[in-house]
Amino acid sequence: MLRVLKEPKFAETVSLAGWDKILRAARATELLGILGQRLAASDSLNSVPTVVRNHLSGARVVAEHRKRLGLTVVRSLGRLLGDRFGGQLVLLKGLAYVAQNLRMSSGRMFDDVDIMVPRSQLDALEKTLLEDGWVTEKPDPYDQRYYREWSHELPPMRNPRFAMQLDVHHTIIPVTSRVKPDVDLLFVNAASTEYGPWRVLCPEDQVLHACAHLFLDSDCAGKLRELADIDGMLREFGPATNFWHALIDRATLHHLHRYLWFAVTFCRSWLDTPIPSESLMRIARFGPSMPLGYVTVQAMRRALPPPDLDLPAAGQRTLSHAFLATRAALLRMPLPLLAYHTAHKLLTRN
């Protein structure tokens, strides 16, 4: 699957048995539409078997439909919030890519709408949303406390008028994390879009947000789509003058340089992402110390791919998954808070 993503012409040599595994793996990682888009862009889509082409084309249609659903929410929220919160509304992740007309957004599956506002505006914005019919997805009092005190977002919200969940952020990683990006700069350097009051993070901050989301705030399990997002942004933003220099400086400023190193390591190794040699030399200094760094990279190599769908799921949670889940938890919370949170979940588990 990775080889087809980075070398679309290779698809012409894949057997039907090979496509069976590729399609299932791509569907499991939400990469099926992106796979179809890359083949279409390289004029390779018509060279694959018809039954395969139907799956790929269908995934692109679904992705386009979900993009339209997401844009419906964005436009509605723009009308609702623009007058009061204009200049402070930021789109994040998938729909931010769409708002910039990035090529890498084509074929990408959208699960929800992610927005960000300054924490000082959070209560007023939430009140406006509740009055408009949005309701929380997490009514449990402990969950409410978890999101409001320790997370980087409000509890997820839904509205019966729309088909997508809304996630309202006030920063890009949990506030309890040991890493503290400069939130004010995220807003100061955000750029306008054609979608009314909505802005997007500057290119460097978008890449760093994706790096942190994958390599700091997750266990990496089956998350190849997030790696494909980083690869796509680096390919589109990379040729811009001074981008790489600004990205590395920005990573240091936000204390996200270690997670940029992980992203660049895997993008180069698995997707042949083009990165200037001078930038690689600078980023190499951000690598983790050994031997823990080696162990972490090897665990990620085992966790990032999707599970083998021909084997029982129960037997595929390896020591690597457990190690990365523990690592993510420790990065997300200080140890006393993590112990309290874990104990609460164990005691209240149904």
N, C-alpha and C positions, 0 to 999 in steps of 0.2 A: 504494500500500500504506500509506504514512504517513497519507494523508488518511482512509482507512477506519479506521485505528487511532485517530485522534483524533476522527473524525466518523462513527461506525458507521452512521448513517442514510444517509450518502453511498453505502453499498454497494448500496442499492436502485436506483441509477442506473447502475451499472457494467455494461458489455456483457460478453458471453461472451469476446470477444477480450481485453478488459481484465482479466477474471478469470483468463484463462490466464497473463498476465504476473504478476499479483498473487500467484496461488497458487505459482508457481515461485519468485518472489522471497521469499515468506514461508517456503517450505520451505527455501530455501538459507540463510536467516538464522535458522532455528529459531523463527520467529514465527507459524507456521501455527496452532498450538494457542491462542496468545494472541489472535490475530485472531478465531478462532472464539469464544473466551470473551467477548471484548468485544462481538461481534455478538449473542451470546446474552443478555448482560446488558442490552443496549439493545432487546431484542425485535425485532432486525433479521434474525436468522438465517433465519427462515421466509420472508423476502422475497427471498432470493437464489435463483438457479436450483438445482434439486435436485442436479445434478451437482457444483456448487460446494459446496453444503451437505454433501454426502457427504464431500468432502475435509476440510472444516473439522471436521466431527463426528468423523471418523476420527482426525484429529490430536489432538483433545481426549482421545479414548480412549487413544491411545498415551501422551500426556503423563501422564494419570492412572495408567496402568500403571507408567510409569517412576517416578513419585512413590512408588508403593507399594513398588517394588523398593528405592528409596533409603531409605524408612522402615524396611524390613526390616533393612538394614545398620545404620541408626542405633540401632534397638532392640537388636540383637545386640551392637553395640559398647558400648552403655550398660550392658548386663549384664556384659560382659567387663571394662570399664574403670572402671565407676562407683565400686566400693568403694575402689580405690587412687588414682584421679585425680579423684574427685568434687570439684566446685567449680572445676575447672581445665579442663573440657572445653567447648569452644565450637564450635557449628555455624556455618559460613560459607555465604554466597551462597544457592543455590537452596533447600536443605533448611532453612536458617534461616528463609526466608520461609514455608515450610510450617509449621514449628514455631510460628510466631506467628499462623498462620491469616490471613495477609495475602491480600487479594483478588487482588493482582497475581501470586500464585503459581499461580492457576488457569490451566490450559492451558500453563504454562511447561514446556519440555522440560528434563529433567535428564540430564546427561551423566556425572556422577560425584558422590561424596560428599566434601565439603570440611570438614575439622575443624581446630581450632587448639588447641595446648597451649603452656604456657610452654617456652622453650628448655631450661630446667633439667630438665624432665621428658621431653624428647624421647627420650633413649636408653632410659630405662626403659619408656616407652610402646611404642617400636618393638620392644623385646625381647618384650613381652607380645603384640604383634600377630604377630610371627614364630612364637611358640609356639602361636598359635591358627590357624596355617595361611596367614597372609598372606605373600606373596612380592613382592620388588621387580620392577618392570617394566623397570628399567634396570641390568642386571648389569655393563655395561661399567665398568671402574675409573675412567675419566675422567668419565663421566656421574655416577657416585657422588660423585666429588670436587666436580663442579660443583654438584650439589644440596646437599651437606652443608656446603660452605664458602662458596658464593657466592649460593645461592638462599634463598628464604624458606620452603622446605618440604623434606620428605624426597622421595626418588624415589617416583613413583607406585607403589601396591601393589594387588595383586589376590588374591582368595581364591576357590578353585574352588567354594565354597558360595554365592557371591553373584555377581550379574550386573553389579555396578558397580565401577568403579575407586575407590580411596580415596586422597585427597590429604591428607597430614598437614602442616599449617603450624605455624610458630612465630611468624610475624608476617604482615603483609598485603602487603608488597612486598619485593623482593630486598634482602638485607642489604648488598649492594655499591652500592645506589642512592645517589645524592647526597641523596635525601630520606630523613629518618629520623623516622618517626612515633613517638609515645610508646607503646611496646608495653605497658608496665605499666598505663597507663590503659585500654588496650583491655580488659584482663582485669578491672580494678577496677570498671569501669562496666558490665560485661556483666550481662544480666538472665536470670533463670531461665525455664524453659519447662515445659510439661506432660510433656516427654519425659525423665523421670528426672533423671540428672545433667547433662543437656545445657543449656547456656546459649547466649545469642546476644549479639552486640555491641549496644550501645545504638543507637537509631535513627540518631543523627547519624553514628556510626562505620560503620554499615552503608552509608549513602549515600556516605561518603567512601571506603570500601573499593571500592565499585563505580566511583566516579569515577577512583580511582588505577588500578584494574585495566584500565579502558578507555583512559584518556588519558595514563597514565604507563608502564604495563607492557605495552603492546601497540602494534601498528602500525595499529590501528583498522580494518583491512581487513575489510569485510563484517560488522562487529560491531554491527549495529543492535539485536540482542536485548539487549546490555548497556545501550544507551541506553534501551530500553524498560523495563529493570529500574529504572534511575534515575528515569525518569518515573513509574513505578508507585509507587515508595517515596515520592517527593516528594508525590504526590497523597494517599497514605494517612497519612504522617507529618505533612505540612504543616499541616493544621488544628489540630494539638495546640498548646496554649499554650506559647509561648516556643521552639518547635522551630527556627524560622529563626534566631533570635538565637543559640541554642545551636549550631546547625550552623555558622554563620560563625565563631564563637569557636573551635569545635572544629577547624575547617579550619586556622585560623591556628596553633593549638597543635600540630597534627600536621604542619605545613608542607605541607599539601595544598590550600591555598587556590587556587593556580593551576589545579589540576585540577577543582576545584569550578566555577571560572569557565568552563572549557571545557564541562563538563556542563550548566550552566545555559544557556549560550549555545545549545547544540544542542537541548536540551529545549524551550526557548521557541520557537526558530525552526522546528523540525520537528514537535513534538508538542503545541504550545500548552500546555505545563505551567504551571499557575497558580502564580505566585510573587509575593509581596507587593512593592510598589514600593519600600518602604524597604529591603528585603533586596536587591533588585536594585541599588540605589544603592551599598550597601556592597560587594557582590560585584564590581561594576564596577571597583573599585580593584585587584582581583586580576589583571586582564587582562595579557597579555604585552605587552612593548614592541613598537612598530612599527619597521621593516616586517616583522620576523621573525614577529610574532604574526599579521599578516595572511596571510602565506604559509602558516603552519601551519594556520590555520582553513580556508583555501581547499583545502589538501591534504586535510584531514579531510573536507571536503564531497565530495570526489571518491572518497575511499577507503571511507568508512563504508557506502554503499549496496552491495548485492550486485552481482556482475558481470552483465552482460547475457548471459543464457543462450542467446541466439540468435547470439552471436558467438564466435569461437575464443578460448579462455581465454588462450592464449599472447600475444595482442595486447592484453590488457587490464591488464597490469601496467605502470602508468604511472609517470612521474617522481614523482607524488605518493606512490605506494606506496613507492618507493625512498627518498624523503625521510623518510617517517614510520617506515620500518623502521630507517633510520640513527638517527633521533631517539630511538626507543625503546631501541636498543642503547646509545646514549651516556647516556641517563638511567639505564639499568639497571646499567652498569658503568663504572668509570674507564677512561680511554683505554688505559693500558698493559695492564690486564687484558683489555680488549676485544680488543686487538691479539693478545694471546697466545691467547685463546679462539678468535678467528676463524682464526688461522693453524693451530691444532690441527685445527679442523673441516675446513679446506680440505685439509690434508695427509692426513687419515685418511678423507676421503670416498670411498665406494665408487664 
